[in-house]
Amino acid sequence: MAILAVGVYAPATLLGPLPAASATTVSELPGQTDAAAPVLAADGASAVILAGDTTPFAQGGSTEALPLASIAKLVTALVVLDAKPLAAGESGEAHTIGTPDYQDYIDYSGGGARTVVVFPKEQWTQREMLQALILGSSNNHADTLARWAYGSVDDYLTAASAWLGAQGLDGITVADATGLSPDSRGTAADVTRLAALVQAEPAIAEILANPPSALVNNRGVSNTTAYLAEEGITGISRSYTDEAGVCLLFTASVPAPEPDGEPLAFSAVFLGSPDYDTLESDVRALMESAVAGAGTVPLIAQGERYGEFTAPWGATASAVAITAQSRRAWAAQDASLLVELDELSTAQLGRIVGSVSVSTPGGEHRSRLELDRAITDPGPAWRLLNPVPMITALLASVQGS
């Protein structure tokens, strides 16, 4: 019986599987410096999104949909361009001002709403109508464009609803082409995403970058979007209604503190600000925080240890990150760490053994992990002298097969 036992035990321990190494992970982000926080308004609703992101990383105030005021005109411009594309530098089709267009001008101007003057039988190109809409915040041109592209304002609204759904902007609804209706509403989060679509539309981007000095018949147009340009701001929409309060959508850029660093580019929105003085104070505070957040902080450091393996026979190795990941300090708030390690018994130096990911409100940043040293077989002596872990590993492998 002794000979039989030795004949079974020896092969089982010498040739059988080794027990798995125990694995521990770090629970906090190593090496991360304190990140600057964006300063957003307590009034109304506000949000900020970095250029290139699809999700705002910070929001302030209400998360509910609030009246949009003239930000709704940007939806009008985008939906019209969806039906009638216009390349940068092109004038587009011409539209003859008809009775409904002129009546809109009379009605809106009589009610104190923003308008750009039109007269019957004038010829307006698509580009000129968009310039009046976007830069002059012309309510009469909003309705004119909606009818010109879709036949009627009601048909435009149907198309706008479908377009918003297709873009995933479920937090925005429009009840008119102008934004004068308090039922044209949006969440700050989705309005910042709308800003990215505006910037990606060449015809609109060109209009915002190159405001004209005059339109049809040398008719002047005031650029209502211009706002605090000395702060690095490019206004996209700035407006007021009694129901909406003051609303501002803009893009901005502040220089990086590092030599040859990338500027910090972002879009932000303020909805429902009580007055223009409050808005200016809030925007300046946001820009000051942007300057503080223009630098980068490490989220994942190359070569940093994110896990540790310890074999039952005492061998150890660390799981270290292969790829460095960093984030703008401004956008590194509320970062959370997740480390996933594979099960192993022995492994060579450099083997991929898991991953580390850091989630921020603006997205996930990820790196694979590799071993910084090999974990080798302990040899026959350890195998023979440690029956409990060896037999346990053997039984586990049999049960798992």
C-alpha positions, -999 to +999 in steps of 0.1 A: +000+000+000+029+023+008+045+016-026+011+022-043+006+055-024+040+068-034+035+057-070+003+078-071+014+108-050+047+115-067+033+118-102+003+137-090+025+163-073+054+164-097+033+165-129+000+180-117-011+217-118+003+242-094-020+261-071-030+296-083-011+327-071-032+350-049-039+384-065-044+418-049-053+450-066-048+487-058-080+504-047-070+541-052-055+559-082-018+560-076+000+592-083-030+613-092-027+650-082-057+670-071-078+679-101-092+713-107-130+715-107-152+734-132-172+762-116-208+761-129-238+782-121-262+774-093-290+792-112-308+775-141-288+747-157-253+745-170-230+719-185-195+717-200-181+692-225-145+688-238-140+690-276-141+655-290-161+640-261-197+628-265-207+633-229-205+664-207-182+658-178-198+683-155-232+698-149-246+724-126-281+734-115-311+716-128-309+684-149-345+690-162-353+703-197-356+741-196-367+767-222-341+771-249-348+806-262-329+812-295-308+780-290-338+764-307-328+783-339-296+761-340-319+731-343-337+749-371-304+756-389-292+720-386-325+704-397-328+728-426-292+719-437-302+682-433-328+688-460-308+713-481-271+708-475-248+737-481-210+735-484-188+761-468-183+791-492-215+783-512-245+806-514-271+780-520-305+784-536-323+817-537-356+823-520-380+851-530-396+868-500-433+861-501-463+874-482-460+850-453-423+859-449-430+896-448-460+891-425-437+873-401-414+902-401-442+926-394-456+904-366-424+896-348-410+932-350-443+945-338-441+922-308-406+933-299-389+900-310-356+900-329-360+904-366-339+912-397-357+934-422-371+918-453-393+932-481-416+914-506-399+900-537-364+903-523-340+875-532-323+859-502-298+831-507-297+801-483-265+814-469-279+849-462-310+834-445-288+813-423-266+843-415-297+863-405-309+833-384-277+825-366-260+858-362-290+881-361-312+856-342-339+866-367-373+850-358-388+858-391-360+840-409-364+810-387-400+805-399-390+814-435-363+787-435-386+762-420-412+768-447-386+770-475-371+736-466-402+717-454-432+734-468-447+745-435-436+751-399-456+721-388-439+698-413-406+712-401-414+704-365-422+668-375-388+666-393-370+682-363-384+657-339-372+628-361-338+644-365-333+650-328-343+614-321-318+602-347-290+622-331-299+608-297-308+642-283-339+630-264-335+658-239-344+684-265-378+691-279-389+720-302-424+734-304-415+762-329-386+772-352-377+803-331-375+793-295-399+819-284-423+792-272-415+780-237-422+745-249-390+745-269-369+730-242-337+711-236-314+697-209-280+714-205-263+680-212-279+676-246-275+712-255-237+709-251-238+679-274-258+700-299-228+724-298-206+697-312-230+691-341-231+729-348-193+730-350-192+700-372-215+716-398-192+735-422-217+761-433-226+771-397-190+770-385-180+793-414-208+817-406-198+819-369-161+824-378-167+850-405-197+873-396-207+894-426-209+932-425-241+933-445-267+911-461-292+917-489-291+953-503-263+961-478-287+956-449-268+954-417-269+925-393-258+927-357-238+896-344-258+886-314-236+857-307-204+877-299-196+875-262-165+880-241-141+873-270-112+885-249-118+855-226-113+831-256-150+826-261-168+821-294-205+826-289-229+802-307-262+816-294-271+843-268-307+852-261-334+861-236-371+854-231-392+860-201-397+822-197-362+811-205-342+839-189-307+845-204-293+815-224-258+812-237-242+785-257-205+789-266-172+773-273-140+784-257-103+777-257-076+784-231-039+778-236-021+749-220+003+757-192+029+732-206+052+744-234+038+732-267+008+718-249-026+714-266-051+742-257-081+732-236-110+734-260-146+729-248-182+739-252-205+751-224-241+762-220-259+783-194-297+781-194-321+802-173-296+827-160-316+855-142-299+884-159-269+894-180-248+905-151-252+872-134-244+854-166-212+873-171-201+866-136-208+829-140-190+827-173-159+845-161-158+821-131-160+791-154-132+805-176-110+810-145-116+774-135-108+764-171-074+781-169-067+761-137-078+729-154-059+733-186-031+712-174-032+674-174-031+649-146-021+612-149-049+587-147-029+557-156+009+558-153+030+536-175+050+511-154+028+518-124+018+488-102-019+481-102-018+445-089+003+420-071+006+382-075+020+361-047+025+324-053+021+299-024+059+291-027+067+328-022+074+340-057+059+375-064+053+397-094+035+430-101+010+438-127+021+471-143+004+493-169+016+492-205+000+525-216-001+558-199-034+577-198-039+613-188-068+637-186-073+674-184-072+683-148-105+701-152-121+669-165-106+644-141-132+648-114-149+618-097-125+593-114-131+557-104-106+528-108-113+492-119-085+466-120-092+431-134-065+404-130-063+370-146-058+338-126-023+323-130+001+299-114+033+305-134+039+331-161+067+347-181+080+382-178+058+406-198+027+383-200-006+402-202-023+395-170-053+418-169-064+454-174-068+487-155-095+512-164-103+546-150-137+560-156-144+598-156-176+616-165-162+622-199-153+586-207-132+556-199-094+553-201-079+518-203-045+500-203-035+464-204-014+451-175+018+430-178+040+411-154+071+429-143+089+396-135+084+359-142+067+335-117+084+302-123+078+266-112+090+261-076+106+228-085+101+191-074+111+196-037+083+222-030+058+201-050+066+169-029+067+187+004+034+206+001+008+180-005-023+200+006-020+228-020-009+204-047-037+179-041-062+208-038-051+222-071-053+187-087-089+182-075-099+216-086-086+210-121-104+176-123-137+192-111-132+220-137-126+197-166 
